[in-house]
Amino acid sequence: MTGRLTVIGLGPGSASQVTPEAASAVRAAREFYGYKPYLDRLDLADGQIRHASDNREEISRAEAALARAAEGIDVAVVSGGDPGVFAMAAAVCEAIEAGPDKWREIELTIIPGVTAMLAVAARIGAPLGHDFCAISLSDNLKPWELIERRLDAASKAGFVIALYNPISKARPWQLGKAFELLRGNLPASTPVIFGRAAGRTDERIEIFSLGEADAGKADMATCVIIGSPETRLLRRKGSQPLVYTPRYATEASR
């Protein structure tokens, strides 16, 4: 008998941002695999079991969950944000491709969640109102030179850029290098949003210009959104400014 494997996106951290579909999937699963801080967010019933692992153990976590599902157990793998955005859905697919044929027979369901860039964008206005892209600054799985080429191409093409995994203790320099590169392609006045814990009680959302943006303001839990040359900052008396990118592009409207 083959079990089921459900990959669940828990959103950016607030219980109110967990979708009803994700909450239902949590109630239905028997065993849970994930990074410990994500598993700690689950309010599990008696008989539901957690299997916690380190953040860098994605493939081994996926393999363990698949092996258990192959034994007939209803298993869930949990991710923060959306599991398909730099997260566990891809790791599970990679493990299935490299694993035994029986893993391909497992019933697989992926439950989407609110990813960090959407939560941060919603708190500040509409910076993703026109074309945008998401880039992870982590070079654990790709070379830094490739990251630089993508940053260069995206900024020259006029995309708003959401940066995931911007900085860590092992990579304290990369966000600063990214800002240096982007300053060569974008106006110094381009809005930059540092969004941490959007929707949670410890939320911190800050706006700077690209010219004054300080990489030290970010940590691994921060999503950084860099506007395009079209992105605007609307100051409001007594309220936080709105940052938005118009739905039209200047070149297309000429």
C-alpha positions as CSV (number, residue, x, y, z in Angstrom):
1,M,0.0,0.0,0.0
2,T,1.3,3.4,-1.0
3,G,0.7,6.4,1.2
4,R,0.4,10.1,0.4
5,L,2.9,12.9,0.5
6,T,1.6,16.5,0.8
7,V,3.9,19.4,0.6
8,I,2.4,22.3,2.6
9,G,3.1,26.0,2.4
10,L,2.6,27.7,5.8
11,G,2.9,31.3,4.6
12,P,5.3,33.9,6.0
13,G,4.6,33.3,9.7
14,S,1.3,34.6,10.8
15,A,-1.4,32.1,11.6
16,S,-3.9,34.3,9.8
17,Q,-1.9,33.9,6.5
18,V,-2.2,30.1,6.5
19,T,-4.7,29.1,3.9
20,P,-7.7,27.0,4.7
21,E,-6.4,24.3,2.3
22,A,-3.1,24.2,4.1
23,A,-4.8,24.0,7.5
24,S,-7.0,21.1,6.3
25,A,-3.9,19.3,4.9
26,V,-2.2,19.6,8.3
27,R,-5.2,18.1,10.1
28,A,-5.2,15.2,7.6
29,A,-1.5,14.2,7.8
30,R,0.0,11.7,10.3
31,E,3.7,12.5,10.2
32,F,5.4,15.8,9.4
33,Y,8.9,16.5,8.1
34,G,10.4,20.0,8.0
35,Y,12.8,22.6,9.4
36,K,12.2,22.8,13.1
37,P,11.0,26.4,13.3
38,Y,8.4,25.6,10.7
39,L,7.3,22.4,12.5
40,D,7.1,24.5,15.8
41,R,4.3,26.6,14.1
42,L,2.0,23.5,13.8
43,D,-0.6,22.9,16.5
44,L,-0.7,19.1,16.1
45,A,-3.1,16.6,17.7
46,D,-2.2,13.6,19.7
47,G,-0.8,10.9,17.4
48,Q,0.6,13.4,14.9
49,I,4.4,13.1,14.8
50,R,7.1,15.7,14.0
51,H,10.4,14.8,12.3
52,A,12.6,18.0,12.6
53,S,15.8,18.6,10.6
54,D,18.3,21.4,9.8
55,N,17.6,24.0,7.2
56,R,20.3,22.6,4.8
57,E,19.0,19.1,4.8
58,E,16.3,19.5,2.1
59,I,17.1,16.4,0.0
60,S,17.6,14.0,3.0
61,R,14.3,15.4,4.5
62,A,12.5,14.8,1.2
63,E,14.0,11.3,0.9
64,A,12.9,10.4,4.4
65,A,9.4,11.6,3.8
66,L,9.1,9.7,0.6
67,A,10.4,6.5,2.1
68,R,7.8,6.8,4.9
69,A,5.0,7.6,2.4
70,A,6.1,4.5,0.4
71,E,5.3,2.5,3.5
72,G,1.7,3.6,3.4
73,I,1.8,6.5,5.8
74,D,0.1,9.9,5.1
75,V,3.1,12.2,5.3
76,A,3.4,16.0,5.1
77,V,6.5,18.1,4.3
78,V,6.2,21.6,5.5
79,S,7.7,24.8,4.1
80,G,7.5,28.4,5.1
81,G,6.0,30.7,2.5
82,D,5.1,28.9,-0.7
83,P,6.7,25.4,-1.1
84,G,7.3,26.0,-4.7
85,V,9.4,29.1,-4.3
86,F,13.0,28.2,-3.3
87,A,11.6,25.5,-1.0
88,M,10.6,21.9,-0.5
89,A,8.4,21.2,-3.5
90,A,11.4,21.2,-5.8
91,A,13.5,19.2,-3.4
92,V,10.8,16.5,-3.3
93,C,10.6,16.4,-7.1
94,E,14.4,16.1,-7.3
95,A,14.3,13.2,-4.8
96,I,11.6,11.5,-6.7
97,E,13.5,11.8,-10.0
98,A,16.7,10.3,-8.4
99,G,14.9,7.8,-6.2
100,P,13.4,4.3,-6.7
101,D,10.5,3.8,-9.1
102,K,8.1,3.2,-6.3
103,W,8.4,6.8,-5.2
104,R,6.8,7.9,-8.5
105,E,3.7,5.9,-7.5
106,I,3.2,8.0,-4.3
107,E,0.2,10.3,-4.4
108,L,1.8,13.8,-4.3
109,T,-0.1,17.0,-3.5
110,I,1.5,20.4,-3.3
111,I,-0.5,23.0,-1.3
112,P,0.5,26.6,-2.2
113,G,1.1,29.3,0.4
114,V,1.7,33.1,0.7
115,T,5.3,33.6,-0.2
116,A,7.4,36.3,1.4
117,M,7.6,38.7,-1.5
118,L,3.8,38.8,-1.7
119,A,3.4,39.4,2.0
120,V,5.9,42.2,2.0
121,A,4.5,43.8,-1.1
122,A,1.0,43.8,0.4
123,R,2.2,45.7,3.5
124,I,3.8,48.5,1.5
125,G,1.5,49.0,-1.5
126,A,2.0,47.4,-4.9
127,P,5.7,47.2,-5.8
128,L,5.0,44.1,-7.9
129,G,2.3,45.8,-10.0
130,H,4.2,45.3,-13.2
131,D,6.8,42.7,-14.4
132,F,9.0,41.3,-11.6
133,C,11.3,38.4,-10.8
134,A,12.6,36.6,-7.8
135,I,16.3,35.7,-7.2
136,S,17.9,33.9,-4.4
137,L,21.2,35.4,-3.3
138,S,22.3,32.0,-1.8
139,D,25.2,30.5,-3.7
140,N,24.9,27.1,-2.0
141,L,23.4,25.6,-5.1
142,K,24.6,27.9,-7.9
143,P,27.7,30.0,-8.5
144,W,27.8,33.7,-7.5
145,E,28.8,34.6,-11.0
146,L,25.5,33.3,-12.2
147,I,23.6,35.4,-9.6
148,E,25.5,38.5,-10.7
149,R,24.6,37.9,-14.4
150,R,20.9,37.5,-13.5
151,L,20.9,40.6,-11.3
152,D,22.5,42.5,-14.1
153,A,20.1,41.2,-16.8
154,A,17.0,41.7,-14.6
155,S,17.8,45.3,-13.6
156,K,18.7,46.3,-17.2
157,A,15.4,44.8,-18.4
158,G,13.3,46.9,-16.0
159,F,12.1,44.1,-13.7
160,V,11.3,44.7,-10.1
161,I,13.5,42.3,-8.2
162,A,12.6,40.3,-5.1
163,L,15.7,39.0,-3.3
164,Y,15.4,35.9,-1.2
165,N,18.1,34.6,1.2
166,P,19.9,37.9,1.1
167,I,22.4,37.4,3.8
168,S,23.6,35.0,6.4
169,K,26.5,34.5,8.8
170,A,28.3,32.4,6.2
171,R,27.4,35.0,3.4
172,P,27.6,38.4,5.0
173,W,28.9,40.2,1.9
174,Q,26.5,39.2,-0.9
175,L,23.7,41.6,-0.5
176,G,26.2,44.5,-0.4
177,K,27.7,43.2,-3.6
178,A,24.3,43.0,-5.2
179,F,23.5,46.6,-4.2
180,E,26.8,47.7,-5.8
181,L,25.9,46.0,-9.1
182,L,22.4,47.3,-9.1
183,R,23.5,50.9,-8.5
184,G,25.4,50.7,-11.8
185,N,22.1,50.0,-13.6
186,L,19.4,51.8,-11.6
187,P,18.8,55.4,-10.4
188,A,19.9,56.0,-6.8
189,S,16.4,57.1,-6.0
190,T,15.0,53.6,-6.8
191,P,12.9,52.4,-3.8
192,V,14.3,49.4,-1.8
193,I,12.1,47.6,0.7
194,F,13.4,45.5,3.5
195,G,10.6,43.3,4.7
196,R,11.0,41.0,7.7
197,A,8.3,38.9,9.4
198,A,5.5,40.5,7.4
199,G,2.2,40.0,9.2
200,R,3.7,38.9,12.4
201,T,4.0,40.8,15.7
202,D,7.7,41.3,15.2
203,E,7.2,42.7,11.7
204,R,9.7,45.2,10.4
205,I,9.1,46.9,7.0
206,E,11.5,49.7,6.0
207,I,11.9,51.7,2.9
208,F,15.2,53.2,1.6
209,S,16.5,54.5,-1.7
210,L,19.0,52.3,-3.5
211,G,21.6,55.0,-3.0
212,E,21.3,54.7,0.8
213,A,20.3,51.1,1.2
214,D,22.4,49.3,3.9
215,A,22.9,45.6,3.5
216,G,23.3,45.4,7.3
217,K,19.6,46.0,7.7
218,A,18.8,42.5,6.4
219,D,19.1,39.0,7.8
220,M,18.2,35.6,6.4
221,A,14.6,36.1,7.3
222,T,14.3,39.3,5.3
223,C,12.9,39.7,1.8
224,V,14.4,42.6,-0.1
225,I,12.4,44.1,-3.0
226,I,14.2,46.5,-5.3
227,G,12.0,48.6,-7.6
228,S,12.4,49.3,-11.3
229,P,13.0,52.7,-12.8
230,E,9.2,52.9,-13.0
231,T,8.5,52.2,-9.3
232,R,7.2,55.2,-7.3
233,L,7.1,56.2,-3.7
234,L,4.0,58.1,-2.6
235,R,4.4,60.0,0.6
236,R,1.3,60.4,2.8
237,K,0.8,62.7,5.8
238,G,0.7,60.7,9.0
239,S,1.0,57.3,7.2
240,Q,3.7,55.1,5.8
241,P,4.5,55.9,2.2
242,L,3.1,53.7,-0.5
243,V,5.5,52.0,-2.9
244,Y,4.0,50.9,-6.2
245,T,4.9,50.1,-9.8
246,P,2.4,51.3,-12.4
247,R,0.7,48.6,-14.5
248,Y,2.0,50.2,-17.7
249,A,5.6,50.7,-18.9
250,T,6.8,54.1,-20.1
251,E,8.4,52.7,-23.2
252,A,5.2,50.9,-24.2
253,S,3.1,54.1,-23.6
254,R,5.1,56.3,-26.0
